[in-house]
Amino acid sequence: MGEKGALEVNALIDTDTNRLLIPKEVAERLGVKPMFKVKAELADGSVKEVDVGPVFVEMLGRGAPEWAAIVEKGEVCVGAETLETLGLAVDPVTG
């Protein structure tokens, strides 16, 4: 849904994270337009208000629209709700 097209990236899967997190640089490259803000707990334990914008996510041959929280830096991180939206889950035995 970004206005600038598609971008293929490597992403971390983190079931302790709820939604999709994308760095600001990725959001800018995709042309993601922030629609609202949420409070997000970051990996260092701090809580910050971050922008959220619409994107289209594709993984393992599945795709769906999703809200992405835009963080200052870091890696693209796919959370549990995003996995559920795509009909995917992490195997608790193998990770």
C-alpha positions as CSV (number, residue, x, y, z in Angstrom):
1,M,0.0,0.0,0.0
2,G,3.0,2.2,0.0
3,E,2.8,4.8,-2.7
4,K,6.3,4.0,-4.0
5,G,5.8,0.3,-4.6
6,A,7.2,-2.9,-3.2
7,L,10.4,-3.7,-1.3
8,E,11.7,-7.1,-0.4
9,V,13.3,-7.3,3.0
10,N,14.5,-9.9,5.5
11,A,12.5,-9.8,8.7
12,L,12.7,-11.1,12.2
13,I,9.7,-13.1,13.5
14,D,8.9,-12.2,17.1
15,T,5.8,-13.7,18.8
16,D,6.3,-11.3,21.8
17,T,5.6,-8.4,19.4
18,N,2.0,-7.8,18.4
19,R,2.2,-6.0,15.1
20,L,4.5,-5.4,12.2
21,L,7.4,-3.0,13.0
22,I,9.3,-1.3,10.2
23,P,12.1,1.2,10.5
24,K,11.4,4.8,9.4
25,E,13.9,4.3,6.5
26,V,11.8,1.4,5.1
27,A,8.6,3.3,5.6
28,E,10.0,6.3,3.7
29,R,11.2,4.0,0.8
30,L,7.8,2.5,0.6
31,G,5.9,5.8,0.8
32,V,3.9,4.7,3.9
33,K,1.6,7.5,5.1
34,P,1.2,7.5,8.9
35,M,-2.5,7.4,9.8
36,F,-2.4,7.4,13.7
37,K,-0.1,6.9,16.6
38,V,0.2,4.1,19.3
39,K,2.4,3.6,22.3
40,A,4.9,0.8,21.7
41,E,7.3,-0.9,24.0
42,L,10.6,-1.2,22.3
43,A,13.2,-3.9,22.6
44,D,15.1,-1.9,25.2
45,G,12.0,-1.7,27.4
46,S,11.3,1.9,26.7
47,V,7.8,3.0,25.7
48,K,7.4,5.5,22.9
49,E,4.6,6.9,20.8
50,V,5.1,5.8,17.2
51,D,3.4,6.4,13.9
52,V,1.3,3.6,12.3
53,G,0.6,3.3,8.6
54,P,-1.0,0.9,6.1
55,V,1.2,-1.6,4.2
56,F,0.6,-4.8,2.2
57,V,2.6,-7.7,3.6
58,E,3.5,-10.9,1.7
59,M,5.2,-13.9,3.3
60,L,5.4,-17.5,2.1
61,G,3.0,-16.9,-0.8
62,R,0.4,-15.2,1.4
63,G,-0.5,-11.6,1.4
64,A,-2.7,-9.2,3.4
65,P,-3.1,-5.5,4.3
66,E,-1.7,-4.7,7.7
67,W,-0.9,-1.8,10.0
68,A,2.8,-1.2,10.5
69,A,4.3,0.6,13.5
70,I,7.1,2.9,12.3
71,V,10.1,2.9,14.6
72,E,13.2,5.1,14.3
73,K,15.7,2.3,13.6
74,G,16.2,-1.4,13.7
75,E,15.0,-4.3,11.7
76,V,11.7,-5.2,10.1
77,C,9.9,-7.3,12.8
78,V,6.8,-9.5,12.1
79,G,4.7,-9.9,15.2
80,A,2.1,-12.5,16.3
81,E,-1.0,-10.6,15.0
82,T,0.6,-10.1,11.6
83,L,1.4,-13.8,11.4
84,E,-2.3,-14.6,12.3
85,T,-3.5,-12.1,9.7
86,L,-1.5,-14.1,7.1
87,G,-2.8,-17.5,8.5
88,L,0.7,-18.4,9.7
89,A,2.0,-19.5,13.1
90,V,5.4,-20.3,14.7
91,D,5.9,-24.0,15.5
92,P,6.4,-24.0,19.3
93,V,8.7,-27.1,19.1
94,T,11.0,-26.0,16.3
95,G,10.6,-22.2,16.6
